[in-house]
Amino acid sequence: MGGVDVKTLEREVAVKGYISKRGLVRLMPNLPVTICSGASIMCCSAYLQQNKIDLMKCVMQHVGICLVISEKSFDAATAVAGCGPAFVFMAIEALSDGGVLGGVDRTTSMKLAAQTVMGAARMILEVSQHPATLKDDVCSAGGSTIYGVKELEKNGLRSALIEAVHASTKRCSGQV
């Protein structure tokens, strides 16, 4: 149901004989909700009462975070939260491949890559510092990290991720 806005949902529900004026929720959970570490987004029709919105949020918070957002930003948020896990899985696989290239066995390299990403994500959520500040904290002058960061910048990591989210947003909104 990607790209189906609340007004369309209300119209379709009304065609089927249901009362759409009771309110509807447009909800997008991501794959990590299956292990209670997900990110869900939702927007609601104007008819939905606040207590029902709060109840829906409460239910979804049992499987991760749930943010109520505007419908205008729903497709882009879907691209970040819904498609993002695939992008992160690719990054973890690539980090692990780099470790294997350097001589680390696959199992160890995968565990290190996954834990590193999980720890970095938790730091962003818990330390309340911008990712750039945290990146700078890891980069010592002339050290191995800044050399790796230089390669990532040279090869367009940021642009690739931005463009992936942009392409996914366009697809969510039906532009592709």
Sequence and secondary structure as in RCSB ss.txt:
>XXXX:A:sequence
MGGVDVKTLEREVAVKGYISKRGLVRLMPNLPVTICSGASIMCCSAYLQQNKIDLMKCVMQHVGICLVISEKSFD
AATAVAGCGPAFVFMAIEALSDGGVLGGVDRTTSMKLAAQTVMGAARMILEVSQHPATLKDDVCSAGGSTIYGVK
ELEKNGLRSALIEAVHASTKRCSGQV
>XXXX:A:secstr
 TT  HHHHHHHHHHTT  GGG  EEEE  GGGGGT EEEEEEE TTS HHHHHHHHHHHGGGEEEEE  GGGHH
HHHIIIIIHHHHHHHHHHHHHHHHHHTT  HHHHHHHHHHHHHHHHHHHHHH   HHHHHHHH  TT HHHHHHH
HHHHTTHHHHHHHHHHHHHHHHTT  
